[in-house]
Amino acid sequence: MTMPADPEWQRVIDIRQLPAGPCEITADPAERQRLAERFSLSAIDSLAATVRFAAEGDRIGVTGRIRAAIIQACAISGEDFPVLIDEPVDLRFVPQREAMPPDEEIELSAEACDEIDYDGLSFDLGEALAQTLALAIDPFAQGPDADRARVEHGLTGPEATGPFAALAALKAES
């Protein structure tokens, strides 16, 4: 995962002081607004994660759930509608690997693909959770008025479905 220079939801965790039990991490209104802008959402009304930490040497496992109430635009009508997100969290933070020469090829196992590098004695759990949220957002979500919008714009029937039909309808309007 690539971390932004100025994360919107920063929660730095020191690996030497991991919480023993469940930990609740909540985004405040300003953080939710900045994340909504980043993810092109109309709003994030609530955002919280409940996680547990498990250390195995310098590898840190983080498991739990992330929950959010978002407002996003319908992919068909463009009208805002509410969406509830409730997703599992399963992250693994590992010490940053030695820099590889640019020509050298490396093979990653399936498990290594889920690992997030950290440098030093801490990692940013907030940014990792923000990216978990981003992956849970359906970019093609359809709101309650999607069928009405399809009819209004002539997007019904087998020849008028799919993303290219929606683009053709928009082009015809301009």
C-alpha positions as CSV (number, residue, x, y, z in Angstrom):
1,M,0.0,0.0,0.0
2,T,1.2,3.5,-0.8
3,M,0.7,5.9,2.0
4,P,-0.1,9.5,1.2
5,A,2.2,12.2,2.4
6,D,-0.6,13.7,4.6
7,P,-2.9,10.9,5.7
8,E,-6.5,12.0,6.4
9,W,-7.0,9.4,9.2
10,Q,-3.6,8.9,11.0
11,R,-3.3,6.6,14.0
12,V,0.3,5.8,14.7
13,I,0.7,2.5,16.6
14,D,4.0,1.9,18.5
15,I,4.8,-1.8,18.2
16,R,6.3,-1.7,21.8
17,Q,3.0,-0.7,23.3
18,L,0.3,-2.7,21.6
19,P,-3.1,-2.6,23.3
20,A,-3.8,-6.0,25.0
21,G,-7.6,-6.1,24.2
22,P,-9.9,-4.8,21.6
23,C,-9.2,-1.2,20.4
24,E,-11.8,1.1,19.0
25,I,-10.5,3.6,16.3
26,T,-12.9,6.3,15.3
27,A,-12.6,9.0,12.7
28,D,-13.6,12.5,13.8
29,P,-15.7,14.8,11.6
30,A,-12.7,16.6,9.9
31,E,-11.1,13.2,9.1
32,R,-14.3,11.8,7.7
33,Q,-14.7,14.9,5.5
34,R,-11.2,14.7,4.1
35,L,-11.6,10.9,3.5
36,A,-14.9,11.6,1.7
37,E,-13.2,14.0,-0.6
38,R,-10.3,11.6,-1.2
39,F,-12.7,8.8,-2.1
40,S,-15.1,11.0,-4.1
41,L,-18.0,10.4,-1.7
42,S,-20.7,12.9,-0.8
43,A,-20.1,12.2,2.9
44,I,-18.9,9.8,5.5
45,D,-21.4,10.1,8.4
46,S,-19.6,7.6,10.7
47,L,-16.4,5.6,10.5
48,A,-14.9,3.3,13.1
49,A,-13.0,0.1,13.4
50,T,-12.7,-2.4,16.3
51,V,-9.4,-4.3,16.1
52,R,-7.2,-6.6,18.1
53,F,-3.4,-6.8,17.8
54,A,-1.3,-9.9,17.8
55,A,2.5,-9.7,17.8
56,E,4.7,-12.4,16.4
57,G,8.2,-11.0,16.8
58,D,8.3,-7.8,14.8
59,R,5.3,-8.9,12.7
60,I,2.0,-7.4,13.9
61,G,-1.4,-8.9,12.9
62,V,-4.4,-6.7,13.1
63,T,-7.9,-8.2,12.9
64,G,-11.4,-7.0,13.5
65,R,-14.1,-5.0,11.7
66,I,-14.5,-1.7,10.0
67,R,-17.9,0.0,9.9
68,A,-19.0,3.1,8.0
69,A,-22.1,5.0,7.0
70,I,-21.4,6.7,3.7
71,I,-23.3,8.7,1.2
72,Q,-22.4,8.1,-2.4
73,A,-23.7,8.9,-5.8
74,C,-25.6,6.2,-7.7
75,A,-23.7,5.0,-10.7
76,I,-26.8,5.3,-12.9
77,S,-28.8,8.3,-11.7
78,G,-26.0,10.3,-10.0
79,E,-28.3,10.9,-7.0
80,D,-26.9,10.5,-3.5
81,F,-28.0,7.5,-1.4
82,P,-26.8,6.0,1.9
83,V,-24.7,2.9,2.1
84,L,-23.6,0.9,5.2
85,I,-20.2,-0.8,5.2
86,D,-19.3,-3.6,7.6
87,E,-16.2,-5.4,6.5
88,P,-13.6,-7.7,8.2
89,V,-10.1,-6.3,8.8
90,D,-7.2,-8.7,8.5
91,L,-3.9,-6.8,8.1
92,R,-0.3,-7.8,8.7
93,F,2.4,-5.2,9.3
94,V,6.0,-6.3,8.7
95,P,9.4,-4.5,9.0
96,Q,10.4,-2.7,5.8
97,R,12.4,-5.0,3.5
98,E,15.9,-4.1,2.3
99,A,15.8,-2.0,-0.8
100,M,16.0,-4.2,-3.9
101,P,18.1,-3.2,-6.9
102,P,15.7,-2.0,-9.6
103,D,16.8,-4.8,-12.0
104,E,16.2,-7.6,-9.6
105,E,13.1,-9.6,-9.9
106,I,11.3,-10.8,-6.8
107,E,8.5,-13.4,-6.2
108,L,5.8,-12.7,-3.7
109,S,3.8,-15.4,-2.1
110,A,0.0,-15.0,-1.7
111,E,0.5,-14.1,2.0
112,A,3.2,-11.5,1.2
113,C,0.7,-9.6,-0.9
114,D,-1.3,-8.8,2.2
115,E,1.6,-7.5,4.1
116,I,2.2,-3.8,4.8
117,D,5.7,-2.6,5.4
118,Y,6.6,-0.3,8.3
119,D,9.8,1.5,9.2
120,G,11.1,1.8,12.7
121,L,9.0,1.0,15.7
122,S,5.6,2.2,14.5
123,F,3.0,2.0,11.8
124,D,0.0,4.0,10.7
125,L,-3.1,1.9,11.3
126,G,-5.4,4.8,10.4
127,E,-4.2,4.9,6.8
128,A,-4.3,1.1,6.4
129,L,-7.9,1.2,7.7
130,A,-8.7,4.1,5.2
131,Q,-7.5,1.9,2.4
132,T,-9.5,-1.0,3.7
133,L,-12.6,1.3,3.5
134,A,-11.7,2.4,0.0
135,L,-11.6,-1.3,-1.1
136,A,-15.1,-1.9,0.4
137,I,-16.7,1.0,-1.5
138,D,-18.6,-0.2,-4.6
139,P,-17.7,2.2,-7.4
140,F,-20.7,1.0,-9.4
141,A,-23.3,1.1,-6.6
142,Q,-26.8,1.6,-7.7
143,G,-29.2,3.7,-5.6
144,P,-33.0,3.2,-5.2
145,D,-33.7,5.4,-8.3
146,A,-31.5,3.6,-10.7
147,D,-34.3,1.8,-12.5
148,R,-36.2,5.1,-13.0
149,A,-33.0,6.8,-14.3
150,R,-32.5,3.9,-16.8
151,V,-36.1,4.3,-18.1
152,E,-35.7,8.1,-18.4
153,H,-32.5,7.8,-20.3
154,G,-33.5,4.9,-22.5
155,L,-31.2,2.4,-20.8
156,T,-33.6,-0.5,-20.7
157,G,-33.5,-3.8,-22.6
158,P,-30.5,-6.0,-23.4
159,E,-29.0,-3.6,-26.0
160,A,-29.1,-0.7,-23.6
161,T,-27.4,-2.1,-20.6
162,G,-23.8,-1.9,-19.3
163,P,-21.4,1.0,-18.9
164,F,-21.0,1.7,-22.6
165,A,-24.8,2.2,-23.0
166,A,-24.7,4.7,-20.1
167,L,-21.9,6.5,-21.8
168,A,-23.8,6.6,-25.1
169,A,-26.9,8.0,-23.3
170,L,-24.8,10.8,-21.8
171,K,-23.2,11.6,-25.1
172,A,-26.6,11.8,-26.8
173,E,-27.7,14.4,-24.2
174,S,-24.8,16.7,-25.0
